[in-house]
Amino acid sequence: MFTLFDKAYISVDIGLMKPDKEIYNNVLEDLAISADKALFIDDKLEYVVGAEKVGIRSILFENLHQLKYELRRLDII
């Protein structure tokens, strides 16, 4: 499932739950990046809002077409 990614962060594995800000900060610290260099994508609004509260750009996933549009808009793809 996670073969496209270098790392995957699973809430239960790290003992923190979204949208608690500590889970986002934990991932940023582990990756050694600042919030403004990260992008968070999720289909749950409360989790997107949680990431945005710590300064992470976020996309609320609705469908593949919309996600591709948002990634192009951000000049990621």
PDB file as gemmi writes it, atoms N, CA and C in Angstrom:
CRYST1    1.000    1.000    1.000  90.00  90.00  90.00 P 1                      
ATOM      1  N   MET A   1       0.816  -1.207   0.000  1.00  0.00           N  
ATOM      2  CA  MET A   1       0.000   0.000   0.000  1.00  0.00           C  
ATOM      3  C   MET A   1       0.854   1.263   0.000  1.00  0.00           C  
ATOM      4  N   PHE A   2       1.962   1.249   0.714  1.00  0.00           N  
ATOM      5  CA  PHE A   2       2.790   2.445   0.830  1.00  0.00           C  
ATOM      6  C   PHE A   2       4.054   2.366  -0.021  1.00  0.00           C  
ATOM      7  N   THR A   3       4.058   1.584  -1.048  1.00  0.00           N  
ATOM      8  CA  THR A   3       5.257   1.395  -1.857  1.00  0.00           C  
ATOM      9  C   THR A   3       5.665   2.638  -2.636  1.00  0.00           C  
ATOM     10  N   LEU A   4       4.775   3.596  -2.796  1.00  0.00           N  
ATOM     11  CA  LEU A   4       5.101   4.831  -3.512  1.00  0.00           C  
ATOM     12  C   LEU A   4       5.802   5.853  -2.624  1.00  0.00           C  
ATOM     13  N   PHE A   5       5.872   5.573  -1.346  1.00  0.00           N  
ATOM     14  CA  PHE A   5       6.391   6.544  -0.395  1.00  0.00           C  
ATOM     15  C   PHE A   5       7.662   6.047   0.274  1.00  0.00           C  
ATOM     16  N   ASP A   6       8.552   6.975   0.603  1.00  0.00           N  
ATOM     17  CA  ASP A   6       9.764   6.624   1.337  1.00  0.00           C  
ATOM     18  C   ASP A   6       9.435   6.285   2.790  1.00  0.00           C  
ATOM     19  N   LYS A   7       8.452   6.982   3.341  1.00  0.00           N  
ATOM     20  CA  LYS A   7       8.043   6.774   4.727  1.00  0.00           C  
ATOM     21  C   LYS A   7       6.535   6.891   4.815  1.00  0.00           C  
ATOM     22  N   ALA A   8       5.972   6.172   5.744  1.00  0.00           N  
ATOM     23  CA  ALA A   8       4.546   6.288   6.045  1.00  0.00           C  
ATOM     24  C   ALA A   8       4.400   6.456   7.553  1.00  0.00           C  
ATOM     25  N   TYR A   9       3.513   7.309   7.948  1.00  0.00           N  
ATOM     26  CA  TYR A   9       3.276   7.564   9.366  1.00  0.00           C  
ATOM     27  C   TYR A   9       1.869   7.100   9.707  1.00  0.00           C  
ATOM     28  N   ILE A  10       1.789   6.081  10.537  1.00  0.00           N  
ATOM     29  CA  ILE A  10       0.522   5.496  10.939  1.00  0.00           C  
ATOM     30  C   ILE A  10       0.253   5.915  12.387  1.00  0.00           C  
ATOM     31  N   SER A  11      -0.888   6.543  12.607  1.00  0.00           N  
ATOM     32  CA  SER A  11      -1.220   7.094  13.924  1.00  0.00           C  
ATOM     33  C   SER A  11      -0.989   6.100  15.050  1.00  0.00           C  
ATOM     34  N   VAL A  12      -1.515   4.919  14.907  1.00  0.00           N  
ATOM     35  CA  VAL A  12      -1.413   3.932  15.984  1.00  0.00           C  
ATOM     36  C   VAL A  12       0.041   3.524  16.239  1.00  0.00           C  
ATOM     37  N   ASP A  13       0.867   3.539  15.210  1.00  0.00           N  
ATOM     38  CA  ASP A  13       2.274   3.164  15.363  1.00  0.00           C  
ATOM     39  C   ASP A  13       3.081   4.209  16.129  1.00  0.00           C  
ATOM     40  N   ILE A  14       2.727   5.479  15.963  1.00  0.00           N  
ATOM     41  CA  ILE A  14       3.487   6.527  16.658  1.00  0.00           C  
ATOM     42  C   ILE A  14       2.780   7.026  17.921  1.00  0.00           C  
ATOM     43  N   GLY A  15       1.606   6.500  18.195  1.00  0.00           N  
ATOM     44  CA  GLY A  15       0.915   6.802  19.445  1.00  0.00           C  
ATOM     45  C   GLY A  15       0.295   8.180  19.509  1.00  0.00           C  
ATOM     46  N   LEU A  16       0.047   8.778  18.372  1.00  0.00           N  
ATOM     47  CA  LEU A  16      -0.583  10.096  18.322  1.00  0.00           C  
ATOM     48  C   LEU A  16      -1.722  10.047  17.319  1.00  0.00           C  
ATOM     49  N   MET A  17      -2.720  10.889  17.528  1.00  0.00           N  
ATOM     50  CA  MET A  17      -3.887  10.864  16.657  1.00  0.00           C  
ATOM     51  C   MET A  17      -4.129  12.239  16.026  1.00  0.00           C  
ATOM     52  N   LYS A  18      -4.567  12.222  14.776  1.00  0.00           N  
ATOM     53  CA  LYS A  18      -5.013  13.447  14.116  1.00  0.00           C  
ATOM     54  C   LYS A  18      -6.363  13.821  14.723  1.00  0.00           C  
ATOM     55  N   PRO A  19      -6.681  15.055  14.881  1.00  0.00           N  
ATOM     56  CA  PRO A  19      -5.984  16.258  14.455  1.00  0.00           C  
ATOM     57  C   PRO A  19      -5.115  16.901  15.535  1.00  0.00           C  
ATOM     58  N   ASP A  20      -4.678  16.146  16.537  1.00  0.00           N  
ATOM     59  CA  ASP A  20      -3.787  16.687  17.569  1.00  0.00           C  
ATOM     60  C   ASP A  20      -2.534  17.252  16.914  1.00  0.00           C  
ATOM     61  N   LYS A  21      -2.186  18.473  17.232  1.00  0.00           N  
ATOM     62  CA  LYS A  21      -1.047  19.130  16.570  1.00  0.00           C  
ATOM     63  C   LYS A  21       0.262  18.378  16.765  1.00  0.00           C  
ATOM     64  N   GLU A  22       0.362  17.590  17.826  1.00  0.00           N  
ATOM     65  CA  GLU A  22       1.603  16.870  18.086  1.00  0.00           C  
ATOM     66  C   GLU A  22       1.924  15.838  17.007  1.00  0.00           C  
ATOM     67  N   ILE A  23       0.918  15.257  16.383  1.00  0.00           N  
ATOM     68  CA  ILE A  23       1.203  14.276  15.336  1.00  0.00           C  
ATOM     69  C   ILE A  23       1.848  14.951  14.128  1.00  0.00           C  
ATOM     70  N   TYR A  24       1.364  16.129  13.773  1.00  0.00           N  
ATOM     71  CA  TYR A  24       1.940  16.853  12.641  1.00  0.00           C  
ATOM     72  C   TYR A  24       3.359  17.320  12.980  1.00  0.00           C  
ATOM     73  N   ASN A  25       3.531  17.850  14.195  1.00  0.00           N  
ATOM     74  CA  ASN A  25       4.860  18.297  14.616  1.00  0.00           C  
ATOM     75  C   ASN A  25       5.842  17.135  14.701  1.00  0.00           C  
ATOM     76  N   ASN A  26       5.387  15.970  15.131  1.00  0.00           N  
ATOM     77  CA  ASN A  26       6.231  14.786  15.204  1.00  0.00           C  
ATOM     78  C   ASN A  26       6.743  14.391  13.830  1.00  0.00           C  
ATOM     79  N   VAL A  27       5.872  14.410  12.839  1.00  0.00           N  
ATOM     80  CA  VAL A  27       6.267  14.056  11.473  1.00  0.00           C  
ATOM     81  C   VAL A  27       7.238  15.099  10.918  1.00  0.00           C  
ATOM     82  N   LEU A  28       6.944  16.367  11.125  1.00  0.00           N  
ATOM     83  CA  LEU A  28       7.849  17.419  10.649  1.00  0.00           C  
ATOM     84  C   LEU A  28       9.233  17.264  11.268  1.00  0.00           C  
ATOM     85  N   GLU A  29       9.262  16.982  12.553  1.00  0.00           N  
ATOM     86  CA  GLU A  29      10.547  16.805  13.243  1.00  0.00           C  
ATOM     87  C   GLU A  29      11.287  15.587  12.698  1.00  0.00           C  
ATOM     88  N   ASP A  30      10.581  14.493  12.498  1.00  0.00           N  
ATOM     89  CA  ASP A  30      11.215  13.287  11.983  1.00  0.00           C  
ATOM     90  C   ASP A  30      11.779  13.509  10.587  1.00  0.00           C  
ATOM     91  N   LEU A  31      11.068  14.273   9.778  1.00  0.00           N  
ATOM     92  CA  LEU A  31      11.530  14.566   8.420  1.00  0.00           C  
ATOM     93  C   LEU A  31      12.546  15.710   8.372  1.00  0.00           C  
ATOM     94  N   ALA A  32      12.702  16.393   9.493  1.00  0.00           N  
ATOM     95  CA  ALA A  32      13.616  17.536   9.602  1.00  0.00           C  
ATOM     96  C   ALA A  32      13.278  18.615   8.569  1.00  0.00           C  
ATOM     97  N   ILE A  33      11.974  18.933   8.484  1.00  0.00           N  
ATOM     98  CA  ILE A  33      11.527  20.002   7.592  1.00  0.00           C  
ATOM     99  C   ILE A  33      10.613  20.946   8.358  1.00  0.00           C  
ATOM    100  N   SER A  34      10.505  22.160   7.846  1.00  0.00           N  
ATOM    101  CA  SER A  34       9.585  23.124   8.437  1.00  0.00           C  
ATOM    102  C   SER A  34       8.199  22.931   7.835  1.00  0.00           C  
ATOM    103  N   ALA A  35       7.205  23.419   8.546  1.00  0.00           N  
ATOM    104  CA  ALA A  35       5.818  23.241   8.111  1.00  0.00           C  
ATOM    105  C   ALA A  35       5.567  23.811   6.723  1.00  0.00           C  
ATOM    106  N   ASP A  36       6.239  24.904   6.382  1.00  0.00           N  
ATOM    107  CA  ASP A  36       6.005  25.527   5.076  1.00  0.00           C  
ATOM    108  C   ASP A  36       6.576  24.714   3.908  1.00  0.00           C  
ATOM    109  N   LYS A  37       7.339  23.671   4.195  1.00  0.00           N  
ATOM    110  CA  LYS A  37       7.898  22.791   3.158  1.00  0.00           C  
ATOM    111  C   LYS A  37       7.085  21.506   3.005  1.00  0.00           C  
ATOM    112  N   ALA A  38       6.041  21.354   3.811  1.00  0.00           N  
ATOM    113  CA  ALA A  38       5.245  20.125   3.815  1.00  0.00           C  
ATOM    114  C   ALA A  38       3.915  20.331   3.097  1.00  0.00           C  
ATOM    115  N   LEU A  39       3.341  19.221   2.673  1.00  0.00           N  
ATOM    116  CA  LEU A  39       2.001  19.212   2.093  1.00  0.00           C  
ATOM    117  C   LEU A  39       1.251  18.039   2.696  1.00  0.00           C  
ATOM    118  N   PHE A  40       0.072  18.316   3.201  1.00  0.00           N  
ATOM    119  CA  PHE A  40      -0.771  17.295   3.825  1.00  0.00           C  
ATOM    120  C   PHE A  40      -2.018  17.122   2.977  1.00  0.00           C  
ATOM    121  N   ILE A  41      -2.370  15.874   2.685  1.00  0.00           N  
ATOM    122  CA  ILE A  41      -3.554  15.556   1.892  1.00  0.00           C  
ATOM    123  C   ILE A  41      -4.388  14.562   2.675  1.00  0.00           C  
ATOM    124  N   ASP A  42      -5.671  14.863   2.837  1.00  0.00           N  
ATOM    125  CA  ASP A  42      -6.556  13.946   3.552  1.00  0.00           C  
ATOM    126  C   ASP A  42      -7.987  14.182   3.084  1.00  0.00           C  
ATOM    127  N   ASP A  43      -8.830  13.202   3.306  1.00  0.00           N  
ATOM    128  CA  ASP A  43     -10.223  13.345   2.918  1.00  0.00           C  
ATOM    129  C   ASP A  43     -11.116  13.764   4.080  1.00  0.00           C  
ATOM    130  N   LYS A  44     -10.519  14.027   5.225  1.00  0.00           N  
ATOM    131  CA  LYS A  44     -11.285  14.476   6.388  1.00  0.00           C  
ATOM    132  C   LYS A  44     -10.934  15.931   6.703  1.00  0.00           C  
ATOM    133  N   LEU A  45     -11.945  16.782   6.655  1.00  0.00           N  
ATOM    134  CA  LEU A  45     -11.749  18.214   6.859  1.00  0.00           C  
ATOM    135  C   LEU A  45     -11.074  18.514   8.187  1.00  0.00           C  
ATOM    136  N   GLU A  46     -11.467  17.839   9.254  1.00  0.00           N  
ATOM    137  CA  GLU A  46     -10.882  18.141  10.571  1.00  0.00           C  
ATOM    138  C   GLU A  46      -9.374  17.873  10.597  1.00  0.00           C  
ATOM    139  N   TYR A  47      -8.905  16.888   9.834  1.00  0.00           N  
ATOM    140  CA  TYR A  47      -7.480  16.585   9.788  1.00  0.00           C  
ATOM    141  C   TYR A  47      -6.736  17.621   8.954  1.00  0.00           C  
ATOM    142  N   VAL A  48      -7.346  18.067   7.889  1.00  0.00           N  
ATOM    143  CA  VAL A  48      -6.762  19.124   7.060  1.00  0.00           C  
ATOM    144  C   VAL A  48      -6.640  20.406   7.878  1.00  0.00           C  
ATOM    145  N   VAL A  49      -7.683  20.744   8.603  1.00  0.00           N  
ATOM    146  CA  VAL A  49      -7.658  21.942   9.455  1.00  0.00           C  
ATOM    147  C   VAL A  49      -6.574  21.800  10.521  1.00  0.00           C  
ATOM    148  N   GLY A  50      -6.432  20.623  11.091  1.00  0.00           N  
ATOM    149  CA  GLY A  50      -5.385  20.393  12.095  1.00  0.00           C  
ATOM    150  C   GLY A  50      -3.999  20.640  11.535  1.00  0.00           C  
ATOM    151  N   ALA A  51      -3.744  20.156  10.332  1.00  0.00           N  
ATOM    152  CA  ALA A  51      -2.441  20.381   9.691  1.00  0.00           C  
ATOM    153  C   ALA A  51      -2.233  21.862   9.392  1.00  0.00           C  
ATOM    154  N   GLU A  52      -3.271  22.516   8.926  1.00  0.00           N  
ATOM    155  CA  GLU A  52      -3.156  23.944   8.613  1.00  0.00           C  
ATOM    156  C   GLU A  52      -2.875  24.772   9.859  1.00  0.00           C  
ATOM    157  N   LYS A  53      -3.380  24.344  11.006  1.00  0.00           N  
ATOM    158  CA  LYS A  53      -3.146  25.073  12.261  1.00  0.00           C  
ATOM    159  C   LYS A  53      -1.675  25.081  12.662  1.00  0.00           C  
ATOM    160  N   VAL A  54      -0.894  24.107  12.193  1.00  0.00           N  
ATOM    161  CA  VAL A  54       0.542  24.108  12.480  1.00  0.00           C  
ATOM    162  C   VAL A  54       1.345  24.649  11.298  1.00  0.00           C  
ATOM    163  N   GLY A  55       0.642  25.193  10.298  1.00  0.00           N  
ATOM    164  CA  GLY A  55       1.317  25.854   9.184  1.00  0.00           C  
ATOM    165  C   GLY A  55       1.598  24.987   7.973  1.00  0.00           C  
ATOM    166  N   ILE A  56       1.008  23.803   7.913  1.00  0.00           N  
ATOM    167  CA  ILE A  56       1.232  22.903   6.779  1.00  0.00           C  
ATOM    168  C   ILE A  56       0.197  23.180   5.693  1.00  0.00           C  
ATOM    169  N   ARG A  57       0.668  23.404   4.463  1.00  0.00           N  
ATOM    170  CA  ARG A  57      -0.258  23.511   3.331  1.00  0.00           C  
ATOM    171  C   ARG A  57      -1.026  22.213   3.239  1.00  0.00           C  
ATOM    172  N   SER A  58      -2.300  22.304   2.947  1.00  0.00           N  
ATOM    173  CA  SER A  58      -3.126  21.106   2.949  1.00  0.00           C  
ATOM    174  C   SER A  58      -4.113  21.105   1.799  1.00  0.00           C  
ATOM    175  N   ILE A  59      -4.468  19.894   1.397  1.00  0.00           N  
ATOM    176  CA  ILE A  59      -5.490  19.698   0.368  1.00  0.00           C  
ATOM    177  C   ILE A  59      -6.534  18.752   0.938  1.00  0.00           C  
ATOM    178  N   LEU A  60      -7.784  19.166   0.859  1.00  0.00           N  
ATOM    179  CA  LEU A  60      -8.879  18.277   1.214  1.00  0.00           C  
ATOM    180  C   LEU A  60      -9.192  17.435  -0.014  1.00  0.00           C  
ATOM    181  N   PHE A  61      -8.891  16.144   0.076  1.00  0.00           N  
ATOM    182  CA  PHE A  61      -9.085  15.241  -1.057  1.00  0.00           C  
ATOM    183  C   PHE A  61     -10.566  14.992  -1.293  1.00  0.00           C  
ATOM    184  N   GLU A  62     -10.984  15.223  -2.547  1.00  0.00           N  
ATOM    185  CA  GLU A  62     -12.361  14.937  -2.943  1.00  0.00           C  
ATOM    186  C   GLU A  62     -12.406  13.833  -3.989  1.00  0.00           C  
ATOM    187  N   ASN A  63     -11.513  13.911  -4.964  1.00  0.00           N  
ATOM    188  CA  ASN A  63     -11.426  12.891  -6.006  1.00  0.00           C  
ATOM    189  C   ASN A  63     -10.089  13.069  -6.721  1.00  0.00           C  
ATOM    190  N   LEU A  64      -9.725  12.118  -7.547  1.00  0.00           N  
ATOM    191  CA  LEU A  64      -8.432  12.144  -8.213  1.00  0.00           C  
ATOM    192  C   LEU A  64      -8.274  13.354  -9.128  1.00  0.00           C  
ATOM    193  N   HIS A  65      -9.314  13.694  -9.865  1.00  0.00           N  
ATOM    194  CA  HIS A  65      -9.262  14.847 -10.765  1.00  0.00           C  
ATOM    195  C   HIS A  65      -8.959  16.132  -9.975  1.00  0.00           C  
ATOM    196  N   GLN A  66      -9.645  16.325  -8.888  1.00  0.00           N  
ATOM    197  CA  GLN A  66      -9.456  17.512  -8.051  1.00  0.00           C  
ATOM    198  C   GLN A  66      -8.052  17.532  -7.444  1.00  0.00           C  
ATOM    199  N   LEU A  67      -7.562  16.363  -7.002  1.00  0.00           N  
ATOM    200  CA  LEU A  67      -6.223  16.298  -6.426  1.00  0.00           C  
ATOM    201  C   LEU A  67      -5.168  16.666  -7.461  1.00  0.00           C  
ATOM    202  N   LYS A  68      -5.287  16.113  -8.660  1.00  0.00           N  
ATOM    203  CA  LYS A  68      -4.338  16.456  -9.726  1.00  0.00           C  
ATOM    204  C   LYS A  68      -4.377  17.946 -10.015  1.00  0.00           C  
ATOM    205  N   TYR A  69      -5.568  18.523 -10.059  1.00  0.00           N  
ATOM    206  CA  TYR A  69      -5.709  19.964 -10.286  1.00  0.00           C  
ATOM    207  C   TYR A  69      -4.970  20.749  -9.198  1.00  0.00           C  
ATOM    208  N   GLU A  70      -5.195  20.389  -7.945  1.00  0.00           N  
ATOM    209  CA  GLU A  70      -4.557  21.095  -6.828  1.00  0.00           C  
ATOM    210  C   GLU A  70      -3.038  20.943  -6.867  1.00  0.00           C  
ATOM    211  N   LEU A  71      -2.543  19.762  -7.194  1.00  0.00           N  
ATOM    212  CA  LEU A  71      -1.093  19.552  -7.264  1.00  0.00           C  
ATOM    213  C   LEU A  71      -0.476  20.342  -8.411  1.00  0.00           C  
ATOM    214  N   ARG A  72      -1.184  20.448  -9.522  1.00  0.00           N  
ATOM    215  CA  ARG A  72      -0.707  21.289 -10.625  1.00  0.00           C  
ATOM    216  C   ARG A  72      -0.712  22.755 -10.233  1.00  0.00           C  
ATOM    217  N   ARG A  73      -1.777  23.175  -9.576  1.00  0.00           N  
ATOM    218  CA  ARG A  73      -1.903  24.568  -9.133  1.00  0.00           C  
ATOM    219  C   ARG A  73      -0.754  24.951  -8.208  1.00  0.00           C  
ATOM    220  N   LEU A  74      -0.324  24.013  -7.404  1.00  0.00           N  
ATOM    221  CA  LEU A  74       0.804  24.254  -6.492  1.00  0.00           C  
ATOM    222  C   LEU A  74       2.152  24.006  -7.151  1.00  0.00           C  
ATOM    223  N   ASP A  75       2.133  23.672  -8.443  1.00  0.00           N  
ATOM    224  CA  ASP A  75       3.329  23.410  -9.221  1.00  0.00           C  
ATOM    225  C   ASP A  75       4.133  22.240  -8.657  1.00  0.00           C  
ATOM    226  N   ILE A  76       3.426  21.229  -8.201  1.00  0.00           N  
ATOM    227  CA  ILE A  76       4.068  20.033  -7.670  1.00  0.00           C  
ATOM    228  C   ILE A  76       4.197  18.986  -8.765  1.00  0.00           C  
ATOM    229  N   ILE A  77       3.198  18.926  -9.640  1.00  0.00           N  
ATOM    230  CA  ILE A  77       3.272  18.008 -10.787  1.00  0.00           C  
ATOM    231  C   ILE A  77       3.086  18.806 -12.069  1.00  0.00           C  
TER     232      ILE A  77                                                      
END                                                                             
